[in-house]
């Protein structure tokens, strides 16, 4: 069975930082395209950061320069470092993995990030 389990979501003040982690089982994250999505209240789910199998990173404009996606093959995890948080970053954050050859897609359960003063 494949599982992606997010952790690290919390309540944080504007300007603060938070680090999310996605623990994978059943797949090796280094062999997948992996990404972080988020879904704010009343909005659709959007990809905010991704990293290819070759290690190329991409970010949506709203988080570029503030968020960093990384992965750890030894720990089989994908992380998202979030800095300079604003209330507009409030959302449920989801871990995502897609097999480059199979096209199989896996989702985490989501973790809540709330940015509020």
Secondary structure, 3 states (H helix, E strand, C coil): CCEEEEECCCEECCCCCEEEEEEEECCCHHHEEEEEEEECCCCCCEEEEEECCCCCEEECCCCCCCEEEEEECCCCEEEEEECCCCHHHCEEEEEEEEECCCCCEEECCCEEEEECC
